[in-house]
């Protein structure tokens, strides 16, 4: 990754800072994913108030891994899925700008 194309950011996940070096073009995606992760952790903490943050992180990771596995299985049944997802992502980016 060239220095001109890279960006250093710090994201907070479950209240902890994580410095990252990313492509400038990936910043919005990274920030959106971080927001979704934190939202998921917060939801688990509300749903299971007797559990700690570690449990929220573990359940969020399990949820994300399950979602990813479902996408992989769907992709193996639909060879055009990656292109469709790219098009959908571009449409969503246009709507969000």
C-alpha positions in Angstrom: 0.0 0.0 0.0 1.6 3.3 -1.1 1.8 6.1 1.5 -0.3 8.4 -0.7 -3.1 5.9 -0.8 -2.9 5.0 2.9 -4.6 6.5 5.9 -4.0 6.0 9.6 -7.2 6.0 11.7 -8.1 4.8 15.1 -11.4 3.0 15.6 -13.1 2.2 18.9 -14.5 -1.3 19.3 -16.2 -2.1 22.6 -14.6 1.1 24.0 -11.0 0.1 23.1 -8.9 2.0 20.6 -7.4 0.2 17.6 -5.0 2.1 15.3 -5.3 0.9 11.7 -3.4 1.7 8.5 -5.9 1.3 5.6 -6.5 2.4 2.1 -8.1 5.8 1.9 -10.8 4.3 -0.3 -11.7 1.8 2.4 -12.3 4.3 5.2 -16.1 4.5 4.8 -16.4 0.7 4.7 -14.2 0.3 7.8 -16.1 2.9 9.8 -19.5 1.4 8.8 -18.3 -2.1 9.9 -17.0 -0.7 13.2 -20.4 0.9 13.8 -22.2 -2.4 13.0 -19.9 -4.3 15.3 -20.4 -1.8 18.2 -24.2 -1.8 17.6 -24.2 -5.6 17.7 -22.1 -5.7 20.9 -24.5 -3.1 22.5 -27.5 -5.1 21.5 -26.1 -8.3 23.0 -25.3 -6.3 26.2 -28.9 -5.1 26.4 -30.3 -8.6 25.6 -28.0 -10.3 28.1 -27.3 -7.7 30.9 -25.5 -10.2 33.2 -22.8 -10.9 30.6 -19.7 -8.8 30.1 -18.2 -7.2 27.0 -16.1 -10.3 26.2 -19.4 -12.3 25.8 -20.8 -9.5 23.6 -17.6 -9.6 21.5 -17.8 -13.4 21.2 -21.4 -13.4 20.3 -20.8 -10.7 17.7 -17.9 -12.6 16.2 -20.1 -15.8 16.0 -22.9 -13.8 14.4 -20.6 -12.3 11.8 -18.9 -15.6 11.0 -22.4 -17.2 10.6 -23.4 -14.5 8.2 -20.2 -14.8 6.2 -20.7 -18.6 6.0 -24.2 -18.1 4.7 -22.9 -15.7 2.0 -20.2 -18.2 1.0 -22.8 -21.0 0.6 -25.0 -18.7 -1.4 -22.1 -17.6 -3.5 -21.2 -21.2 -4.4 -24.8 -21.6 -5.7 -24.8 -18.3 -7.6 -21.6 -17.6 -9.6 -22.9 -14.1 -10.4 -23.3 -13.2 -6.7 -20.0 -11.3 -6.3 -20.8 -9.0 -9.2 -24.4 -8.5 -7.9 -23.0 -7.6 -4.4 -20.5 -5.2 -5.9 -23.3 -3.5 -7.9 -25.5 -3.3 -4.8 -22.7 -1.9 -2.7 -22.1 0.8 -5.3 -25.8 1.7 -5.4 -25.9 1.9 -1.6 -22.8 4.1 -1.6 -24.5 6.5 -4.1 -27.7 6.7 -2.0 -25.7 7.4 1.2 -23.7 10.2 -0.2 
